[in-house]
Amino acid sequence: MTAEISETSGNSKATPPTAPCSVVWCCGRPYVLEGRPGRARWAGTDDRGRPETLSNAELQRRGWSHRRAG
């Protein structure tokens, strides 16, 4: 499997990866891409540990990164 890697540090103009099972960080929490192109959602948890899914657009609005913020 080839992973798309680009340096992104919360830049809302960069698009999240599209490969299934890709992992990104948003709001200090990991999100994994589930589903197929066109219907994919980013699955993770909210600040209380409850399951949460985000669209690509929502992930971009909140800011995301390939690395966990320190």
BADREN-247943 format. One record per residue: x, y, z of N, C-alpha, C in turn; residue in three letters. Coordinates in steps of 0.05 Angstrom, whole numbers, padded with zeros to 5 digits, always signed. Example, Ala and Ser with C-alpha at 12.3 -4.5 7.8 and 13.67 -1.06 7.14 Angstrom:
% residues 2
+00264-00114+00156+00246-00090+00156+00264-00066+00156ALA+00257-00045+00142+00273-00021+00143+00258+00001+00157SER
***
This chain:
% residues 70
+00017-00023+00000+00000+00000+00000+00018+00025+00000MET+00012+00044-00017+00027+00068-00018+00012+00090-00004THR+00024+00103+00015+00011+00124+00030+00018+00151+00018ALA-00002+00169+00017+00004+00196+00008+00015+00211+00032GLU+00038+00224+00028+00049+00239+00050+00056+00267+00040ILE+00045+00286+00055+00052+00314+00049+00052+00328+00076SER+00067+00349+00078+00069+00363+00103+00044+00382+00104GLU+00028+00377+00124+00004+00394+00128+00002+00399+00158THR+00000+00424+00165-00002+00431+00193-00027+00449+00197SER-00050+00437+00193-00075+00452+00197-00082+00470+00174GLY-00069+00468+00151-00074+00485+00128-00100+00475+00115ASN-00121+00492+00116-00147+00484+00106-00148+00482+00076SER-00127+00492+00061-00127+00491+00032-00117+00464+00023LYS-00102+00449+00039-00092+00423+00032-00115+00403+00035ALA-00116+00383+00017-00138+00363+00020-00127+00339+00035THR-00144+00327+00051-00137+00303+00065-00131+00280+00046PRO-00116+00260+00055-00111+00237+00038-00136+00222+00030PRO-00135+00207+00009-00158+00192-00001-00156+00162+00001THR-00132+00152+00009-00128+00123+00011-00143+00112+00035ALA-00158+00091+00032-00172+00079+00055-00152+00072+00077PRO-00161+00075+00102-00145+00069+00126-00124+00090+00131CYS-00124+00113+00116-00106+00134+00122-00112+00146+00150SER-00092+00155+00164-00096+00167+00190-00087+00195+00190VAL-00103+00214+00201-00095+00241+00204-00103+00250+00233VAL-00092+00272+00241-00098+00283+00267-00115+00308+00264TRP-00135+00311+00281-00152+00335+00281-00160+00340+00310CYS-00156+00365+00319-00163+00372+00346-00149+00355+00367CYS-00125+00345+00361-00110+00329+00380-00118+00300+00381GLY-00136+00291+00363-00145+00264+00362-00142+00251+00335ARG-00137+00225+00334-00133+00211+00308-00160+00205+00295PRO-00160+00207+00268-00184+00200+00252-00174+00182+00230TYR-00189+00161+00224-00182+00142+00203-00203+00144+00181VAL-00194+00142+00155-00212+00144+00133-00225+00117+00128LEU-00252+00116+00129-00267+00091+00125-00285+00095+00101GLU-00290+00074+00087-00309+00074+00065-00295+00076+00038GLY-00310+00081+00018-00299+00083-00009-00301+00112-00019ARG-00285+00118-00040-00285+00145-00051-00313+00155-00057PRO-00319+00179-00051-00346+00190-00056-00364+00187-00032GLY-00360+00167-00015-00376+00162+00008-00359+00159+00033ARG-00334+00165+00031-00315+00162+00053-00321+00182+00076ALA-00316+00173+00100-00319+00189+00124-00295+00185+00141ARG-00288+00205+00156-00266+00203+00175-00278+00196+00202TRP-00269+00173+00213-00280+00163+00238-00260+00167+00261ALA-00270+00177+00283-00253+00181+00307-00271+00184+00331GLY-00262+00199+00351-00278+00204+00375-00278+00234+00381THR-00299+00243+00394-00300+00271+00403-00284+00274+00429ASP-00286+00298+00440-00270+00304+00465-00279+00288+00489ASP-00302+00275+00487-00312+00258+00509-00309+00228+00504ARG-00296+00222+00481-00291+00194+00475-00314+00180+00460GLY-00334+00195+00451-00356+00184+00437-00349+00182+00407ARG-00359+00162+00393-00354+00159+00364-00363+00184+00349PRO-00347+00192+00329-00354+00215+00313-00344+00211+00285GLU-00359+00219+00265-00350+00218+00237-00350+00246+00226THR-00330+00252+00209-00328+00278+00196-00326+00274+00166LEU-00337+00293+00151-00333+00293+00122-00306+00306+00116SER-00297+00304+00091-00272+00317+00084-00273+00347+00089ASN-00296+00359+00082-00299+00388+00085-00298+00396+00115ALA-00311+00381+00132-00311+00387+00161-00282+00383+00172GLU-00269+00363+00163-00241+00358+00173-00224+00382+00164LEU-00227+00392+00140-00211+00414+00131-00218+00440+00146GLN-00243+00444+00153-00251+00468+00168-00239+00468+00196ARG-00238+00444+00208-00227+00442+00235-00197+00443+00236ARG-00184+00437+00213-00155+00436+00212-00145+00407+00218GLY-00126+00398+00202-00117+00370+00205-00087+00370+00199TRP-00075+00347+00207-00046+00344+00203-00040+00314+00200SER-00017+00308+00188-00007+00280+00187+00006+00273+00213HIS+00013+00293+00229+00026+00288+00255+00010+00300+00278ARG+00012+00287+00300-00001+00296+00325+00012+00322+00334ARG-00004+00342+00340+00006+00367+00350+00018+00364+00378ALA+00040+00376+00382+00055+00372+00408+00045+00388+00429GLY
***
